[in-house]
Amino acid sequence: MTPEARAAQSAAVMWSQDAASKWLGMELGTVTEGAATLTLTVAPHHCNGHGICHGGIIFALADSAFAFACNSRNQSTVAQQNQITYLAPGRLGETLTATANETSLQGRTGLTDVTVTGEKGRVIAQFRGLSRAIPGTLFDEGADQ
């Protein structure tokens, strides 16, 4: 199986079971080995008391992109530690894009950076996730081969 096919299949399996991301209104974009893109259009129910996108929603979008990127090799992988820095507000009606790129993979530990952007590439937040591979895979690669 090629890395591209593995990443696509891993993403399909994860997305089929990811009720949280779908419930929040996220859309799955591209997933390749160690990288993923998800989008979300800010709706009224995503906004806080200031009328801007709630930070938890931005974090969730970045975290989901992180999850798809670090699980793209069909190795079950979970978050060990995450941090986010908010740089600008997400606005009602704006489509936010979370772009995740794995920057390091050493044994069972990975480091992935996610940039959340708004319209015209305006940077909304920078997220860094530390992942840990755990036993198991998302699908049996021997099946349908």
MIVO-621689 format. One record per residue (C-alpha): x, y, z. Coordinates in Angstrom, 3 decimals, always signed. Last residue first. Layout:
// residues N
BAFI        xx        yy        zz
BAFI         X         Y         Z
...
***
This chain:
// residues 145
BAFI        xx        yy        zz
BAFI    -5.258    -6.418    -0.885
BAFI    -8.830    -6.148    +0.359
BAFI    -7.807    -6.904    +3.942
BAFI    -4.110    -7.240    +4.761
BAFI    -3.922    -3.576    +5.716
BAFI    -6.294    -4.177    +8.606
BAFI    -7.718    -0.818    +9.638
BAFI    -7.169    +1.922   +12.208
BAFI    -4.161    +0.250   +13.782
BAFI    -3.323    -0.930   +17.262
BAFI    -0.934    -0.322   +20.147
BAFI    -0.316    +3.323   +21.002
BAFI    +1.609    +6.014   +19.131
BAFI    +2.118    +9.205   +21.145
BAFI    +1.489   +12.688   +19.867
BAFI    +2.775   +16.134   +20.814
BAFI    +0.665   +18.883   +19.316
BAFI    +1.544   +22.480   +18.525
BAFI    -1.154   +25.000   +17.638
BAFI    -0.770   +28.425   +16.031
BAFI    -3.872   +30.584   +15.805
BAFI    -5.890   +32.987   +13.628
BAFI    -3.369   +33.639   +10.866
BAFI    -4.922   +35.687    +8.047
BAFI    -4.584   +33.576    +4.884
BAFI    -6.976   +35.724    +2.845
BAFI    -9.876   +34.709    +5.075
BAFI    -9.063   +32.728    +8.155
BAFI    -6.066   +30.645    +9.100
BAFI    -5.370   +27.963   +11.686
BAFI    -1.778   +26.756   +11.605
BAFI    -1.054   +23.314   +13.006
BAFI    +2.357   +22.027   +14.043
BAFI    +2.890   +18.329   +14.702
BAFI    +5.457   +16.628   +16.928
BAFI    +5.536   +12.855   +17.053
BAFI    +6.533   +10.291   +19.650
BAFI    +6.424    +6.502   +19.156
BAFI    +9.879    +6.279   +17.578
BAFI   +10.965    +9.770   +16.604
BAFI    +8.563   +11.609   +14.302
BAFI    +9.190   +15.314   +13.788
BAFI    +7.585   +18.240   +11.955
BAFI    +4.182   +16.734   +11.225
BAFI    +2.138   +19.264    +9.319
BAFI    -1.412   +20.310   +10.163
BAFI    -3.401   +22.923    +8.243
BAFI    -6.516   +24.190   +10.010
BAFI    -8.737   +26.326    +7.785
BAFI   -11.320   +28.757    +9.137
BAFI   -14.237   +29.858    +6.984
BAFI   -15.604   +33.206    +8.128
BAFI   -19.344   +33.605    +8.667
BAFI   -18.929   +34.946   +12.213
BAFI   -15.348   +36.004   +12.752
BAFI   -12.284   +34.122   +13.958
BAFI   -10.269   +36.409   +16.181
BAFI    -6.531   +36.985   +15.816
BAFI    -3.339   +35.566   +17.332
BAFI    -4.467   +32.735   +19.589
BAFI    -1.606   +30.548   +20.799
BAFI    -2.310   +26.864   +21.246
BAFI    -0.819   +24.022   +23.224
BAFI    -1.181   +20.269   +23.038
BAFI    +0.173   +17.316   +25.016
BAFI    -0.023   +13.528   +24.685
BAFI    -2.522   +13.360   +21.857
BAFI    -3.291    +9.907   +20.520
BAFI    -1.945    +7.653   +17.772
BAFI    -3.232    +4.384   +16.355
BAFI    -0.839    +3.553   +13.521
BAFI    -2.458    +3.656   +10.077
BAFI    +0.244    +6.048    +8.800
BAFI    -2.146    +9.019    +8.655
BAFI    -2.872    +8.917   +12.406
BAFI    -0.631   +11.923   +13.152
BAFI    -2.147   +14.070   +10.415
BAFI    -5.779   +13.185   +11.140
BAFI    -5.345   +13.900   +14.854
BAFI    -3.573   +17.227   +14.280
BAFI    -6.384   +18.362   +11.961
BAFI    -8.845   +17.424   +14.722
BAFI    -6.831   +19.309   +17.343
BAFI    -6.700   +22.443   +15.183
BAFI   -10.487   +22.422   +14.730
BAFI   -11.031   +21.673   +18.441
BAFI    -8.708   +24.532   +19.442
BAFI   -10.614   +26.958   +17.203
BAFI   -13.883   +25.750   +18.747
BAFI   -12.448   +26.093   +22.254
BAFI   -11.341   +29.637   +21.455
BAFI   -14.936   +30.665   +20.774
BAFI   -15.359   +32.372   +17.409
BAFI   -16.209   +36.039   +17.815
BAFI   -19.402   +37.761   +19.041
BAFI   -17.791   +38.856   +22.307
BAFI   -20.051   +36.529   +24.306
BAFI   -18.723   +33.517   +22.381
BAFI   -19.382   +32.388   +18.823
BAFI   -19.551   +28.810   +17.483
BAFI   -23.381   +28.718   +17.765
BAFI   -23.589   +31.732   +15.418
BAFI   -21.710   +29.850   +12.673
BAFI   -17.982   +29.988   +11.918
BAFI   -17.297   +27.955    +8.780
BAFI   -15.023   +25.032    +9.588
BAFI   -12.162   +23.573    +7.583
BAFI    -9.811   +20.602    +7.892
BAFI    -6.373   +20.020    +6.368
BAFI    -4.030   +17.117    +7.055
BAFI    -0.350   +16.202    +7.028
BAFI    +1.933   +13.401    +8.227
BAFI    +1.304   +11.137    +5.231
BAFI    -1.423   +12.823    +3.231
BAFI    -4.872   +14.021    +4.257
BAFI    -6.848   +16.562    +2.270
BAFI   -10.022   +18.301    +3.388
BAFI   -12.344   +17.022    +6.092
BAFI   -15.208   +19.370    +6.879
BAFI   -15.928   +20.609   +10.377
BAFI   -19.441   +21.478   +11.533
BAFI   -19.092   +20.867   +15.290
BAFI   -21.194   +17.718   +14.949
BAFI   -18.865   +16.458   +12.184
BAFI   -15.788   +16.927   +14.358
BAFI   -17.473   +15.230   +17.322
BAFI   -18.983   +12.284   +15.413
BAFI   -15.604   +11.073   +14.191
BAFI   -16.271    +7.398   +13.347
BAFI   -16.539    +7.654    +9.550
BAFI   -13.851   +10.349    +9.614
BAFI   -11.344    +7.981   +11.264
BAFI   -11.921    +5.212    +8.727
BAFI   -11.765    +7.579    +5.750
BAFI    -8.651    +9.311    +7.119
BAFI    -6.806    +6.009    +7.568
BAFI    -7.828    +4.966    +4.047
BAFI    -6.539    +8.218    +2.541
BAFI    -3.293    +8.078    +4.536
BAFI    -2.674    +4.443    +3.527
BAFI    -3.424    +5.225    -0.141
BAFI    -0.960    +8.134    -0.115
BAFI    +1.722    +6.127    +1.725
BAFI    +1.391    +3.407    -0.920
BAFI    +0.000    +0.000    +0.000
***
